[in-house]
Amino acid sequence: MLIPLAIGLSLIWLIGRGAPWNAKLITLAITLAVVLLIVLLERSGNWPDAFRR
């Protein structure tokens, strides 16, 4: 669980290098929203079976 989190944060950092602070916050918010959406879809049973391991 920690490795994907570290990879995600490092990607956000790499994308945000040289960007203004508000662009970094927007990138972080969008990333967290996508992760939350995926978790909610998986927990509710609406996640496609083709994406499951």
VMD Tcl script that draws the C-alpha trace (Angstrom):
set ca {
  {0.00 0.00 0.00}
  {2.86 2.39 0.72}
  {4.69 1.82 -2.56}
  {1.79 2.91 -4.82}
  {1.28 5.93 -2.58}
  {4.96 6.86 -2.83}
  {4.92 6.39 -6.60}
  {1.80 8.55 -6.93}
  {3.25 11.32 -4.81}
  {6.52 11.25 -6.76}
  {4.60 11.49 -10.03}
  {2.65 14.47 -8.71}
  {5.94 16.06 -7.66}
  {7.51 15.42 -11.09}
  {4.49 16.81 -12.92}
  {4.37 19.83 -10.64}
  {8.03 20.81 -10.87}
  {8.21 24.40 -12.02}
  {4.44 24.78 -11.81}
  {2.82 27.39 -9.58}
  {1.55 26.22 -6.19}
  {-2.11 26.41 -7.21}
  {-1.47 24.11 -10.19}
  {0.14 21.62 -7.81}
  {-2.91 21.76 -5.55}
  {-5.23 21.21 -8.51}
  {-3.13 18.24 -9.67}
  {-3.23 16.77 -6.18}
  {-6.99 17.27 -5.88}
  {-7.68 15.65 -9.26}
  {-5.42 12.71 -8.44}
  {-7.10 12.14 -5.09}
  {-10.54 12.40 -6.71}
  {-9.62 9.76 -9.30}
  {-8.26 7.42 -6.61}
  {-11.37 7.93 -4.50}
  {-13.63 7.27 -7.49}
  {-11.81 4.02 -8.28}
  {-12.03 2.86 -4.66}
  {-15.74 3.70 -4.48}
  {-16.45 1.88 -7.74}
  {-14.57 -1.18 -6.55}
  {-16.24 -1.25 -3.13}
  {-19.73 -0.83 -4.59}
  {-19.25 -3.76 -6.98}
  {-19.45 -1.67 -10.15}
  {-15.79 -2.23 -11.09}
  {-15.55 -4.23 -14.36}
  {-14.49 -7.84 -13.93}
  {-11.94 -7.46 -16.73}
  {-9.93 -5.05 -14.52}
  {-9.78 -7.43 -11.55}
  {-6.89 -9.73 -10.91}
}
mol new
graphics top color blue
foreach p $ca { graphics top sphere $p radius 0.5 }
foreach p [lrange $ca 0 end-1] q [lrange $ca 1 end] { graphics top cylinder $p $q radius 0.2 }
display resetview
